[in-house]
Amino acid sequence: MKYRNFSIGLTIIAILIGGYFYTINMTGDIEPLGRLGFVKFSDPDMYPGNPHSKDLAKYADEQGSKNALVVHYGGSSNYRSYKEGNITILQLAFISDKGATTDIDWREVIESFLWGVPDDKWNFKADGKEFNTLDEALDYIKGNAGKNGQEGPIPMVYHGTARGGNTLLSQGCGFPLYYYITWKEYGRIAAYYYFFQGVVFPFFNLPTWKYELEHASELQEDYIDGKLNRTNRNIK
């Protein structure tokens, strides 16, 4: 009986915590969702018609949003916004003090998780424009969303694709920026909450997650070898 009562107590606490963060989320400008994908299907992979892009647009449309935001590690892309059906996909990347890279620095990830991200650590890029601070970058993103008819918070995901290694252990492209934004917008405790929410998000909202995990090594090798393209996969 005592274990049953303990379980009920934990459930109530979880509901209360979830309800609290849902409430503050609905009063903010950004709605953190979580990871968009595990591996790339094509290169480039954020463009109209890509499975990840279509899934995100479908989710945003079902939530009544006109826009969705994808955050990335800064690479060679300009991270331009584009239309996926009626939804505008906004993109934002961070560029670390090491320069543009898509490699994961695990020490940086752990330090950010524990202490947050120093405000002067990164620059940011969206639509080919560079910004010195996150506030400037988010002002630009929110302004674009407003021009596209956004009402309420903008759904945000981190790209999540991992170019190598264990795709479950590695949270992939853009995770530090997702975490940084949630920390800045809602505080440390909320950032921890949205971290765990983000990890499980694809298992409930990404139709291709089984395919991606089953074919992860193959897709990662094709990406590294430059063999990915827009039409070579029968994704189920």
N, CA, C and O of each residue as an XYZ file, in Angstrom:
944
protein
N       0.839     -1.211      0.000
C       0.000      0.000      0.000
C       0.877      1.265      0.000
O       0.589      2.228     -0.711
N       1.956      1.248      0.812
C       2.785      2.451      0.900
C       3.458      2.753     -0.434
O       3.668      3.916     -0.780
N       3.805      1.679     -1.201
C       4.422      1.912     -2.503
C       3.406      2.490     -3.489
O       3.740      3.322     -4.332
N       2.173      2.034     -3.366
C       1.108      2.560     -4.224
C       0.875      4.033     -3.918
O       0.719      4.840     -4.835
N       0.849      4.387     -2.646
C       0.671      5.790     -2.258
C       1.845      6.649     -2.734
O       1.670      7.790     -3.163
N       3.050      6.068     -2.646
C       4.238      6.784     -3.114
C       4.148      7.043     -4.615
O       4.474      8.132     -5.087
N       3.700      6.026     -5.363
C       3.556      6.154     -6.812
C       2.516      7.215     -7.160
O       2.717      8.014     -8.074
N       1.405      7.218     -6.427
C       0.363      8.214     -6.658
C       0.897      9.610     -6.363
O       0.611     10.564     -7.086
N       1.682      9.715     -5.284
C       2.260     11.008     -4.928
C       3.193     11.529     -6.006
O       3.157     12.712     -6.341
N       4.037     10.648     -6.556
C       4.943     11.050     -7.633
C       4.179     11.490     -8.865
O       4.551     12.455     -9.532
N       3.101     10.769     -9.159
C       2.278     11.127    -10.327
C       1.668     12.512    -10.165
O       1.653     13.307    -11.104
N       1.169     12.791     -8.973
C       0.570     14.103     -8.712
C       1.610     15.208     -8.841
O       1.343     16.260     -9.422
N       2.808     14.958     -8.290
C       3.891     15.942     -8.384
C       4.258     16.188     -9.842
O       4.445     17.332    -10.257
N       4.360     15.105    -10.620
C       4.712     15.232    -12.033
C       3.660     16.041    -12.781
O       3.996     16.874    -13.623
N       2.386     15.796    -12.475
C       1.307     16.539    -13.124
C       1.369     18.016    -12.763
O       1.200     18.879    -13.624
N       1.612     18.304    -11.484
C       1.697     19.694    -11.044
C       2.875     20.414    -11.704
O       2.740     21.550    -12.158
N       4.041     19.739    -11.755
C       5.213     20.345    -12.380
C       4.965     20.569    -13.865
O       5.258     21.635    -14.405
N       4.414     19.536    -14.521
C       4.118     19.669    -15.942
C       3.118     20.779    -16.206
O       3.259     21.534    -17.169
N       2.112     20.879    -15.358
C       1.111     21.933    -15.504
C       1.704     23.315    -15.320
O       1.337     24.259    -16.021
N       2.622     23.429    -14.375
C       3.280     24.712    -14.130
C       4.068     25.155    -15.354
O       3.949     26.295    -15.802
N       4.882     24.235    -15.894
C       5.703     24.611    -17.043
C       4.855     24.827    -18.287
O       5.193     25.654    -19.134
N       3.759     24.093    -18.403
C       2.855     24.334    -19.525
C       2.274     25.738    -19.444
O       2.143     26.420    -20.460
N       1.927     26.167    -18.240
C       1.348     27.494    -18.051
C       2.345     28.596    -18.393
O       2.006     29.536    -19.112
N       3.581     28.490    -17.882
C       4.551     29.541    -18.179
C       4.945     29.508    -19.645
O       5.264     30.540    -20.234
N       4.920     28.311    -20.234
C       5.227     28.186    -21.655
C       4.207     28.923    -22.497
O       4.566     29.594    -23.464
N       2.946     28.806    -22.142
C       1.891     29.445    -22.922
C       1.903     30.963    -22.787
O       1.287     31.659    -23.595
N       2.590     31.483    -21.784
C       2.689     32.935    -21.640
C       3.980     33.474    -22.251
O       4.199     34.685    -22.268
N       4.835     32.585    -22.752
C       6.095     33.009    -23.353
C       6.004     33.113    -24.861
O       4.939     32.920    -25.448
N       7.135     33.420    -25.482
C       7.192     33.583    -26.932
C       7.673     32.334    -27.651
O       7.506     32.209    -28.864
N       8.275     31.403    -26.901
C       8.843     30.191    -27.481
C       8.255     28.972    -26.768
O       8.159     28.948    -25.541
N       7.866     27.971    -27.541
C       7.367     26.715    -26.975
C       8.401     25.609    -27.235
O       8.422     25.056    -28.334
N       9.251     25.273    -26.269
C      10.244     24.218    -26.488
C       9.561     22.852    -26.629
O       8.778     22.448    -25.770
N       9.865     22.158    -27.709
C       9.283     20.836    -27.940
C      10.312     19.732    -27.726
O      10.098     18.822    -26.925
N      11.445     19.816    -28.455
C      12.461     18.790    -28.301
C      13.161     18.481    -29.599
O      13.332     19.350    -30.454
N      13.560     17.246    -29.736
C      14.403     16.789    -30.836
C      13.567     16.515    -32.087
O      12.521     15.869    -32.017
N      14.041     17.013    -33.233
C      13.311     16.825    -34.482
C      13.667     15.513    -35.164
O      12.794     14.888    -35.766
N      14.917     15.077    -35.091
C      15.323     13.853    -35.777
C      16.558     13.247    -35.145
O      17.171     13.841    -34.257
N      16.923     12.049    -35.611
C      18.098     11.350    -35.096
C      19.257     11.369    -36.085
O      20.412     11.515    -35.687
N      18.954     11.223    -37.368
C      19.980     11.212    -38.411
C      19.446     11.928    -39.647
O      18.238     12.083    -39.823
N      20.368     12.358    -40.490
C      19.986     13.012    -41.728
C      19.452     11.990    -42.728
O      19.959     10.871    -42.817
N      18.415     12.388    -43.486
C      17.926     11.603    -44.612
C      18.558     12.064    -45.919
O      18.630     11.303    -46.884
N      19.011     13.303    -45.946
C      19.566     13.894    -47.152
C      20.459     15.058    -46.752
O      20.456     15.498    -45.602
N      21.215     15.543    -47.713
C      22.104     16.664    -47.447
C      22.098     17.594    -48.656
O      22.596     17.206    -49.713
N      21.553     18.812    -48.544
C      21.002     19.412    -47.315
C      19.676     18.770    -46.934
O      18.996     18.173    -47.768
N      19.321     18.903    -45.663
C      18.146     18.176    -45.196
C      17.022     19.043    -44.648
O      15.945     18.515    -44.373
N      17.216     20.339    -44.477
C      16.099     21.200    -44.081
C      15.670     22.009    -45.304
O      16.196     23.088    -45.576
N      14.715     21.465    -46.020
C      14.185     22.099    -47.218
C      12.753     21.583    -47.409
O      12.394     20.566    -46.816
N      11.934     22.250    -48.214
C      10.550     21.801    -48.404
C      10.477     20.371    -48.929
O      11.159     20.011    -49.889
N       9.650     19.575    -48.290
C       9.461     18.202    -48.705
C      10.277     17.180    -47.953
O       9.981     15.988    -48.029
N      11.301     17.607    -47.224
C      12.068     16.685    -46.404
C      11.165     16.098    -45.315
O      10.358     16.830    -44.742
N      11.277     14.799    -45.014
C      10.393     14.194    -44.004
C      10.389     14.924    -42.670
O       9.325     15.123    -42.084
N      11.557     15.329    -42.177
C      11.603     16.052    -40.901
C      10.887     17.397    -41.015
O      10.164     17.805    -40.106
N      11.096     18.073    -42.129
C      10.449     19.365    -42.341
C       8.926     19.208    -42.402
O       8.191     20.004    -41.817
N       8.465     18.192    -43.104
C       7.022     17.950    -43.229
C       6.409     17.575    -41.886
O       5.312     18.025    -41.555
N       7.113     16.752    -41.112
C       6.588     16.363    -39.791
C       6.469     17.574    -38.872
O       5.484     17.715    -38.148
N       7.480     18.451    -38.903
C       7.444     19.638    -38.056
C       6.315     20.569    -38.475
O       5.603     21.101    -37.624
N       6.147     20.769    -39.775
C       5.072     21.638    -40.266
C       3.704     21.075    -39.889
O       2.799     21.825    -39.521
N       3.558     19.771    -39.981
C       2.293     19.135    -39.608
C       2.000     19.362    -38.132
O       0.872     19.682    -37.759
N       3.010     19.197    -37.300
C       2.824     19.407    -35.859
C       2.443     20.859    -35.582
O       1.509     21.123    -34.825
N       3.168     21.804    -36.195
C       2.879     23.222    -35.977
C       1.462     23.564    -36.418
O       0.751     24.303    -35.738
N       1.061     23.023    -37.555
C      -0.281     23.300    -38.067
C      -1.347     22.759    -37.126
O      -2.360     23.418    -36.889
N      -1.128     21.571    -36.591
C      -2.089     20.973    -35.657
C      -2.194     21.785    -34.373
O      -3.234     21.778    -33.715
N      -1.112     22.491    -34.011
C      -1.121     23.329    -32.809
C      -1.634     24.738    -33.090
O      -1.712     25.566    -32.182
N      -1.984     25.011    -34.353
C      -2.504     26.326    -34.712
C      -1.432     27.386    -34.875
O      -1.727     28.580    -34.825
N      -0.181     26.960    -35.072
C       0.921     27.898    -35.239
C       1.191     28.150    -36.716
O       1.024     27.250    -37.539
N       1.604     29.356    -37.056
C       1.958     29.701    -38.431
C       3.444     29.478    -38.712
O       3.870     29.486    -39.867
N       4.226     29.278    -37.654
C       5.676     29.152    -37.776
C       6.181     28.029    -36.884
O       5.496     27.588    -35.962
N       7.395     27.578    -37.179
C       8.121     26.667    -36.294
C       9.598     27.022    -36.400
O      10.078     27.415    -37.463
N      10.307     26.880    -35.296
C      11.721     27.241    -35.234
C      12.587     25.993    -35.058
O      12.337     25.167    -34.180
N      13.618     25.872    -35.913
C      14.604     24.800    -35.793
C      15.943     25.435    -35.438
O      16.382     26.367    -36.112
N      16.597     24.941    -34.385
C      17.898     25.485    -34.000
C      18.993     24.465    -34.300
O      18.772     23.257    -34.227
N      20.194     24.981    -34.642
C      21.279     24.164    -35.187
C      22.623     24.535    -34.571
O      22.779     25.590    -33.956
N      23.597     23.631    -34.754
C      25.001     24.008    -34.703
C      25.302     24.797    -35.976
O      24.781     24.471    -37.043
N      26.133     25.827    -35.872
C      26.478     26.614    -37.040
C      27.452     25.890    -37.946
O      28.550     25.532    -37.519
N      27.063     25.671    -39.191
C      27.931     25.093    -40.198
C      28.080     26.062    -41.353
O      28.230     27.265    -41.140
N      28.039     25.552    -42.574
C      28.232     26.387    -43.757
C      26.935     26.990    -44.291
O      26.971     27.859    -45.161
N      25.790     26.536    -43.777
C      24.501     27.031    -44.257
C      24.255     28.473    -43.805
O      24.862     28.949    -42.846
N      23.350     29.157    -44.518
C      22.894     30.481    -44.089
C      21.658     30.402    -43.202
O      21.222     31.418    -42.660
N      21.090     29.216    -43.047
C      19.945     28.982    -42.162
C      18.784     29.920    -42.490
O      18.290     30.670    -41.649
N      18.378     29.838    -43.748
C      17.292     30.692    -44.219
C      15.936     30.081    -43.886
O      15.792     28.860    -43.821
N      14.955     30.933    -43.680
C      13.586     30.476    -43.474
C      13.000     30.050    -44.815
O      13.459     30.494    -45.867
N      11.990     29.192    -44.775
C      11.335     28.735    -46.004
C       9.924     28.267    -45.656
O       9.577     28.111    -44.485
N       9.131     28.050    -46.681
C       7.763     27.595    -46.493
C       7.667     26.084    -46.651
O       8.183     25.516    -47.613
N       7.008     25.447    -45.707
C       6.616     24.049    -45.817
C       5.101     24.034    -45.786
O       4.494     24.026    -44.715
N       4.484     24.029    -46.973
C       3.046     24.204    -47.044
C       2.672     25.592    -46.568
O       3.189     26.586    -47.078
N       1.782     25.667    -45.599
C       1.352     26.956    -45.050
C       2.195     27.413    -43.862
O       1.969     28.494    -43.318
N       3.158     26.600    -43.464
C       3.962     26.894    -42.279
C       5.325     27.458    -42.696
O       5.971     26.945    -43.609
N       5.745     28.518    -42.011
C       7.090     29.052    -42.225
C       8.052     28.382    -41.251
O       7.873     28.454    -40.035
N       9.070     27.734    -41.796
C      10.105     27.115    -40.979
C      11.220     28.138    -40.784
O      11.905     28.502    -41.740
N      11.402     28.597    -39.556
C      12.460     29.537    -39.202
C      13.672     28.747    -38.717
O      13.521     27.716    -38.060
N      14.864     29.222    -39.036
C      16.071     28.524    -38.622
C      17.032     29.487    -37.929
O      17.160     30.648    -38.318
N      17.699     28.984    -36.900
C      18.668     29.769    -36.143
C      19.803     28.848    -35.719
O      19.566     27.749    -35.218
N      21.037     29.298    -35.921
C      22.209     28.508    -35.542
C      23.103     29.305    -34.620
O      23.106     30.535    -34.647
N      23.870     28.588    -33.793
C      24.875     29.261    -32.979
C      26.261     28.924    -33.501
O      26.513     27.813    -33.967
N      27.142     29.888    -33.418
C      28.530     29.712    -33.820
C      29.376     29.904    -32.572
O      29.388     30.987    -31.987
N      30.079     28.861    -32.164
C      30.851     28.930    -30.932
C      32.130     29.723    -31.147
O      32.429     30.147    -32.263
N      32.883     29.920    -30.069
C      34.146     30.646    -30.181
C      35.198     29.839    -30.937
O      36.292     30.335    -31.206
N      34.864     28.595    -31.277
C      35.765     27.781    -32.096
C      35.505     27.997    -33.580
O      36.218     27.461    -34.428
N      34.471     28.791    -33.889
C      34.105     29.001    -35.281
C      32.983     28.065    -35.690
O      32.452     27.318    -34.868
N      32.624     28.111    -36.980
C      31.535     27.281    -37.481
C      31.930     25.812    -37.451
O      32.959     25.426    -38.005
N      31.102     24.989    -36.797
C      31.388     23.558    -36.706
C      30.103     22.812    -36.385
O      29.172     23.373    -35.808
N      30.065     21.544    -36.765
C      28.943     20.691    -36.366
C      29.408     19.577    -35.433
O      28.625     18.689    -35.097
N      30.680     19.611    -35.007
C      31.185     18.618    -34.060
C      30.712     18.954    -32.645
O      30.606     20.125    -32.279
N      30.431     17.922    -31.859
C      29.919     18.099    -30.507
C      31.076     18.164    -29.519
O      31.921     17.269    -29.489
N      31.115     19.203    -28.724
C      32.102     19.345    -27.653
C      31.416     18.921    -26.354
O      30.622     19.678    -25.795
N      31.723     17.707    -25.873
C      31.004     17.160    -24.727
C      31.283     17.947    -23.451
O      30.402     18.077    -22.601
N      32.496     18.471    -23.306
C      32.783     19.282    -22.125
C      31.898     20.521    -22.123
O      31.378     20.919    -21.081
N      31.730     21.123    -23.288
C      30.881     22.301    -23.413
C      29.425     21.958    -23.088
O      28.723     22.735    -22.441
N      28.990     20.798    -23.541
C      27.618     20.364    -23.263
C      27.393     20.225    -21.761
O      26.395     20.712    -21.230
N      28.326     19.557    -21.080
C      28.181     19.324    -19.633
C      28.239     20.638    -18.858
O      27.434     20.861    -17.955
N      29.183     21.505    -19.205
C      29.292     22.798    -18.523
C      28.029     23.631    -18.726
O      27.558     24.288    -17.798
N      27.491     23.601    -19.923
C      26.275     24.359    -20.203
C      25.101     23.820    -19.403
O      24.273     24.579    -18.901
N      25.042     22.479    -19.290
C      23.952     21.850    -18.555
C      23.988     22.258    -17.088
O      22.946     22.514    -16.484
N      25.175     22.318    -16.525
C      25.312     22.615    -15.098
C      25.223     24.102    -14.788
O      24.604     24.491    -13.798
N      25.833     24.937    -15.625
C      26.004     26.348    -15.273
C      25.348     27.320    -16.251
O      25.392     28.532    -16.041
N      24.748     26.806    -17.301
C      24.198     27.695    -18.313
C      25.289     28.118    -19.296
O      26.448     27.723    -19.168
N      24.901     28.917    -20.263
C      25.828     29.368    -21.304
C      26.162     30.840    -21.079
O      25.249     31.661    -20.987
N      27.442     31.198    -20.990
C      27.794     32.625    -20.862
C      27.234     33.426    -22.034
O      27.273     32.975    -23.178
N      26.720     34.601    -21.746
C      26.030     35.376    -22.771
C      26.938     35.849    -23.903
O      26.453     36.182    -24.984
N      28.238     35.884    -23.669
C      29.146     36.348    -24.709
C      29.887     35.209    -25.404
O      30.870     35.450    -26.103
N      29.434     33.988    -25.224
C      30.169     32.825    -25.722
C      29.958     32.591    -27.208
O      30.889     32.193    -27.908
N      28.747     32.833    -27.704
C      28.405     32.469    -29.068
C      27.964     33.675    -29.888
O      27.531     34.690    -29.342
N      28.082     33.547    -31.205
C      27.367     34.382    -32.158
C      26.275     33.525    -32.782
O      26.231     32.313    -32.572
N      25.397     34.158    -33.548
C      24.228     33.450    -34.067
C      23.991     33.827    -35.515
O      24.391     34.899    -35.971
N      23.330     32.920    -36.233
C      23.084     33.166    -37.651
C      21.672     32.746    -38.033
O      21.208     31.673    -37.647
N      20.990     33.602    -38.793
C      19.675     33.296    -39.347
C      19.513     34.094    -40.632
O      19.850     35.277    -40.681
N      18.996     33.446    -41.670
C      18.780     34.115    -42.962
C      20.045     34.803    -43.469
O      19.971     35.869    -44.081
N      21.190     34.206    -43.220
C      22.453     34.765    -43.676
C      22.966     35.932    -42.861
O      24.034     36.467    -43.157
N      22.226     36.339    -41.836
C      22.627     37.454    -40.987
C      23.273     36.911    -39.711
O      22.851     35.877    -39.193
N      24.287     37.600    -39.207
C      24.922     37.204    -37.959
C      24.555     38.179    -36.841
O      24.420     39.382    -37.063
N      24.396     37.630    -35.635
C      24.003     38.411    -34.466
C      24.994     38.132    -33.340
O      25.470     37.009    -33.175
N      25.292     39.171    -32.576
C      26.279     39.044    -31.499
C      25.698     38.475    -30.215
O      26.431     37.918    -29.398
N      24.384     38.608    -30.026
C      23.758     38.134    -28.795
C      22.501     37.339    -29.123
O      21.904     37.492    -30.188
N      22.116     36.487    -28.181
C      20.889     35.713    -28.366
C      19.674     36.624    -28.398
O      18.737     36.375    -29.157
N      19.672     37.678    -27.588
C      18.540     38.594    -27.579
C      18.313     39.196    -28.959
O      17.174     39.294    -29.416
N      19.398     39.601    -29.627
C      19.270     40.158    -30.969
C      18.735     39.108    -31.949
O      17.869     39.390    -32.777
N      19.272     37.900    -31.833
C      18.852     36.827    -32.734
C      17.373     36.480    -32.533
O      16.635     36.318    -33.504
N      16.946     36.368    -31.281
C      15.558     36.015    -31.005
C      14.603     37.149    -31.379
O      13.486     36.895    -31.828
N      15.034     38.390    -31.198
C      14.212     39.512    -31.635
C      13.960     39.419    -33.140
O      12.853     39.675    -33.612
N      14.997     39.052    -33.879
C      14.864     38.901    -35.332
C      13.898     37.757    -35.671
O      13.022     37.910    -36.521
N      14.066     36.609    -34.998
C      13.210     35.444    -35.249
C      11.755     35.753    -34.900
O      10.841     35.441    -35.663
N      11.558     36.365    -33.745
C      10.190     36.681    -33.325
C       9.550     37.707    -34.252
O       8.354     37.641    -34.534
N      10.362     38.661    -34.727
C       9.853     39.644    -35.673
C       9.394     38.994    -36.959
O       8.339     39.341    -37.491
N      10.183     38.043    -37.471
C       9.793     37.327    -38.685
C       8.527     36.512    -38.468
O       7.649     36.465    -39.329
N       8.446     35.869    -37.305
C       7.255     35.082    -37.003
C       6.016     35.973    -36.966
O       4.955     35.590    -37.459
N       6.154     37.157    -36.383
C       5.041     38.098    -36.340
C       4.598     38.513    -37.730
O       3.400     38.629    -37.991
N       5.548     38.737    -38.624
C       5.219     39.094    -40.008
C       4.485     37.957    -40.718
O       3.718     38.183    -41.654
N       4.739     36.721    -40.250
C       4.089     35.558    -40.853
C       2.787     35.185    -40.148
O       2.240     34.104    -40.366
N       2.299     36.091    -39.302
C       0.995     35.880    -38.676
C       0.995     35.066    -37.411
O      -0.038     34.524    -37.019
N       2.166     34.970    -36.749
C       2.232     34.165    -35.537
C       1.376     34.750    -34.419
O       1.416     35.949    -34.144
N       0.603     33.875    -33.784
C      -0.144     34.212    -32.582
C       0.188     33.159    -31.533
O       0.022     31.964    -31.773
N       0.656     33.603    -30.375
C       1.073     32.657    -29.350
C       2.516     32.245    -29.550
O       3.193     32.743    -30.450
N       2.996     31.319    -28.695
C       4.411     30.937    -28.728
C       4.789     30.194    -30.004
O       3.962     29.508    -30.605
N       6.047     30.339    -30.407
C       6.577     29.662    -31.590
C       7.084     28.279    -31.180
O       7.959     28.194    -30.319
N       6.572     27.197    -31.759
C       7.120     25.869    -31.451
C       8.593     25.797    -31.851
O       8.957     26.203    -32.954
N       9.438     25.285    -30.960
C      10.880     25.200    -31.220
C      11.387     23.776    -31.038
O      11.072     23.114    -30.049
N      12.169     23.318    -31.997
C      12.852     22.029    -31.891
C      14.337     22.237    -32.125
O      14.741     23.229    -32.732
N      15.151     21.308    -31.646
C      16.535     21.284    -32.086
C      16.665     20.204    -33.154
O      16.033     19.150    -33.073
N      17.491     20.483    -34.152
C      17.590     19.618    -35.323
C      17.828     18.175    -34.920
O      17.139     17.276    -35.403
N      18.795     17.940    -34.040
C      18.949     16.636    -33.413
C      19.739     15.601    -34.182
O      20.090     14.567    -33.614
N      20.036     15.835    -35.458
C      20.715     14.812    -36.241
C      22.167     14.665    -35.801
O      22.874     15.652    -35.601
N      22.597     13.418    -35.654
C      23.956     13.106    -35.214
C      24.720     12.504    -36.382
O      24.291     11.501    -36.954
N      25.837     13.100    -36.736
C      26.589     12.634    -37.905
C      27.382     11.363    -37.635
O      27.838     10.711    -38.574
N      27.555     11.000    -36.363
C      28.269      9.781    -36.032
C      28.017      9.378    -34.597
O      27.492     10.166    -33.810
N      28.389      8.151    -34.246
C      28.244      7.692    -32.874
C      26.833      7.244    -32.532
O      25.987      7.059    -33.408
N      26.603      7.076    -31.250
C      25.318      6.606    -30.745
C      24.291      7.722    -30.828
O      24.440      8.760    -30.183
N      23.247      7.511    -31.623
C      22.266      8.571    -31.861
C      21.329      8.793    -30.683
O      20.639      9.811    -30.627
N      21.295      7.853    -29.740
C      20.493      8.052    -28.539
C      21.285      8.811    -27.480
O      20.740      9.672    -26.789
N      22.572      8.490    -27.356
C      23.412      9.185    -26.389
C      23.671     10.620    -26.828
O      23.537     11.551    -26.034
N      24.037     10.796    -28.078
C      24.281     12.134    -28.608
C      22.958     12.793    -28.958
O      22.157     12.224    -29.700
N      22.723     13.992    -28.427
C      21.480     14.710    -28.739
C      21.563     15.458    -30.072
O      20.572     16.021    -30.535
N      22.737     15.461    -30.678
C      22.863     15.925    -32.042
C      22.807     17.428    -32.230
O      22.948     18.208    -31.288
N      22.596     17.802    -33.477
C      22.699     19.191    -33.930
C      21.741     20.122    -33.194
O      20.537     19.872    -33.132
N      22.289     21.192    -32.641
C      21.469     22.272    -32.097
C      21.040     22.137    -30.659
O      20.431     23.058    -30.115
N      21.340     21.011    -30.017
C      20.847     20.839    -28.650
C      21.306     21.938    -27.693
O      20.482     22.440    -26.929
N      22.592     22.341    -27.696
C      22.994     23.385    -26.747
C      22.217     24.689    -26.906
O      21.920     25.361    -25.919
N      21.889     25.047    -28.151
C      21.136     26.289    -28.364
C      19.702     26.143    -27.864
O      19.157     27.078    -27.277
N      19.092     25.002    -28.084
C      17.747     24.727    -27.547
C      17.750     24.895    -26.026
O      16.859     25.517    -25.448
N      18.770     24.326    -25.405
C      18.882     24.389    -23.950
C      19.119     25.826    -23.485
O      18.534     26.277    -22.500
N      19.980     26.532    -24.204
C      20.295     27.930    -23.865
C      19.048     28.804    -23.956
O      18.800     29.633    -23.080
N      18.269     28.618    -25.011
C      17.058     29.432    -25.189
C      16.060     29.152    -24.083
O      15.463     30.085    -23.545
N      15.861     27.883    -23.727
C      14.904     27.583    -22.658
C      15.380     28.150    -21.323
O      14.576     28.617    -20.516
N      16.690     28.106    -21.097
C      17.255     28.678    -19.864
C      17.008     30.174    -19.830
O      16.561     30.706    -18.814
N      17.295     30.861    -20.932
C      17.129     32.319    -21.004
C      15.667     32.737    -20.910
O      15.345     33.739    -20.272
N      14.794     31.981    -21.537
C      13.382     32.349    -21.588
C      12.637     31.995    -20.302
O      11.757     32.738    -19.867
N      12.993     30.845    -19.689
C      12.176     30.340    -18.593
C      12.933     29.984    -17.315
O      12.310     29.678    -16.298
N      14.275     30.018    -17.349
C      15.051     29.745    -16.151
C      15.649     28.350    -16.099
O      15.334     27.488    -16.919
N      16.526     28.146    -15.108
C      17.295     26.902    -14.990
C      16.400     25.672    -14.849
O      16.564     24.704    -15.591
N      15.459     25.697    -13.910
C      14.642     24.512    -13.642
C      13.818     24.153    -14.871
O      13.671     22.976    -15.201
N      13.281     25.162    -15.546
C      12.526     24.907    -16.765
C      13.426     24.297    -17.836
O      12.998     23.417    -18.583
N      14.678     24.766    -17.911
C      15.609     24.216    -18.902
C      15.830     22.719    -18.652
O      15.891     21.939    -19.602
N      15.950     22.317    -17.392
C      16.104     20.898    -17.078
C      14.844     20.120    -17.499
O      14.927     19.036    -18.077
N      13.698     20.696    -17.196
C      12.437     20.039    -17.552
C      12.330     19.858    -19.063
O      11.992     18.775    -19.539
N      12.617     20.915    -19.812
C      12.481     20.838    -21.267
C      13.579     19.985    -21.892
O      13.405     19.461    -22.992
N      14.712     19.841    -21.199
C      15.721     18.900    -21.666
C      15.143     17.489    -21.695
O      15.227     16.805    -22.715
N      14.562     17.053    -20.591
C      14.020     15.696    -20.533
C      12.817     15.538    -21.465
O      12.639     14.486    -22.079
N      12.003     16.570    -21.568
C      10.895     16.526    -22.516
C      11.421     16.390    -23.939
O      10.878     15.635    -24.745
N      12.484     17.130    -24.235
C      13.053     17.107    -25.573
C      13.592     15.755    -25.973
O      13.486     15.357    -27.134
N      14.174     15.037    -25.011
C      14.744     13.718    -25.294
C      13.665     12.730    -25.717
O      13.885     11.933    -26.629
N      12.498     12.769    -25.066
C      11.442     11.787    -25.362
C      10.489     12.258    -26.454
O       9.705     11.461    -26.970
N      10.541     13.535    -26.813
C       9.598     14.096    -27.785
C       9.505     13.292    -29.079
O       8.391     13.010    -29.519
N      10.626     12.901    -29.719
C      10.505     12.210    -31.007
C       9.815     10.863    -30.930
O       9.213     10.423    -31.909
N       9.892     10.195    -29.779
C       9.279      8.875    -29.663
C       7.749      8.942    -29.669
O       7.077      7.936    -29.900
N       7.218     10.112    -29.417
C       5.774     10.287    -29.423
C       5.281     11.111    -30.617
O       4.088     11.113    -30.918
N       6.191     11.807    -31.292
C       5.768     12.753    -32.315
C       6.489     12.619    -33.654
O       6.143     13.319    -34.606
N       7.481     11.738    -33.748
C       8.246     11.586    -34.980
C       7.929     10.229    -35.620
O       8.385      9.199    -35.123
N       7.161     10.210    -36.705
C       6.740      8.928    -37.304
C       7.899      8.064    -37.787
O       7.756      6.847    -37.894
N       9.045      8.676    -38.080
C      10.157      7.931    -38.673
C      11.205      7.477    -37.654
O      12.274      7.010    -38.047
N      10.925      7.603    -36.363
C      11.981      7.366    -35.382
C      12.520      5.931    -35.427
O      13.721      5.724    -35.253
N      11.659      4.948    -35.655
C      12.134      3.564    -35.717
C      13.036      3.355    -36.924
O      14.090      2.727    -36.826
N      12.611      3.888    -38.055
C      13.431      3.774    -39.264
C      14.797      4.409    -39.044
O      15.823      3.833    -39.406
N      14.805      5.587    -38.455
C      16.060      6.309    -38.248
C      17.015      5.532    -37.350
O      18.207      5.437    -37.644
N      16.502      4.982    -36.266
C      17.366      4.247    -35.351
C      17.838      2.930    -35.959
O      18.975      2.515    -35.735
N      16.977      2.277    -36.719
C      17.353      1.014    -37.346
C      18.419      1.210    -38.426
O      19.254      0.333    -38.644
N      18.387      2.365    -39.101
C      19.300      2.620    -40.224
C      20.331      3.693    -39.900
O      20.956      4.249    -40.803
N      20.511      3.986    -38.616
C      21.354      5.117    -38.224
C      22.778      5.003    -38.764
O      23.281      5.942    -39.381
N      23.425      3.872    -38.539
C      24.826      3.723    -38.967
C      24.961      3.865    -40.470
O      25.888      4.508    -40.964
N      24.039      3.266    -41.186
C      24.055      3.331    -42.648
C      23.887      4.768    -43.138
O      24.613      5.214    -44.026
N      22.935      5.482    -42.563
C      22.684      6.865    -42.955
C      23.857      7.769    -42.587
O      24.212      8.670    -43.347
N      24.456      7.531    -41.426
C      25.612      8.329    -41.013
C      26.791      8.109    -41.963
O      27.475      9.063    -42.333
N      27.027      6.868    -42.355
C      28.117      6.581    -43.288
C      27.876      7.238    -44.641
O      28.795      7.801    -45.234
N      26.634      7.164    -45.129
C      26.310      7.789    -46.410
C      26.485      9.300    -46.348
O      26.924      9.922    -47.315
N      26.139      9.885    -45.205
C      26.312     11.337    -45.050
C      27.786     11.717    -45.099
O      28.173     12.640    -45.815
N      28.603     11.003    -44.337
C      30.036     11.294    -44.297
C      30.680     11.089    -45.667
O      31.583     11.830    -46.055
N      30.201     10.065    -46.401
C      30.752      9.765    -47.731
C      30.156     10.639    -48.826
O      30.539     10.512    -49.989
N      29.220     11.527    -48.473
C      28.611     12.412    -49.456
C      27.624     11.727    -50.381
O      27.406     12.182    -51.504
N      27.024     10.634    -49.920
C      26.125      9.870    -50.776
C      24.646     10.198    -50.569
O      23.801      9.731    -51.333
N      24.326     10.986    -49.559
C      22.921     11.296    -49.323
C      22.400     12.254    -50.389
O      23.109     13.162    -50.823
N      21.171     12.045    -50.799
C      20.504     13.000    -51.684
C      19.024     13.005    -51.371
O      18.591     12.341    -50.429
N      18.258     13.720    -52.120
C      16.850     13.931    -51.768
C      15.937     12.783    -52.170
O      14.776     12.758    -51.761
N      16.418     11.846    -52.947
C      15.502     10.866    -53.520
C      15.918      9.412    -53.300
O      15.247      8.513    -53.806
N      16.991      9.151    -52.571
C      17.499      7.787    -52.539
C      16.985      6.948    -51.377
O      17.540      5.887    -51.092
N      15.939      7.403    -50.704
C      15.450      6.661    -49.546
C      13.946      6.427    -49.619
O      13.171      7.335    -49.919
N      13.555      5.193    -49.338
C      12.142      4.868    -49.182
C      11.872      4.839    -47.684
O      11.946      3.786    -47.050
N      11.560      6.002    -47.125
C      11.463      6.157    -45.686
C      10.059      5.798    -45.211
O       9.068      6.318    -45.723
N       9.986      4.917    -44.239
C       8.685      4.484    -43.718
C       8.602      4.771    -42.234
O       7.584      4.481    -41.605
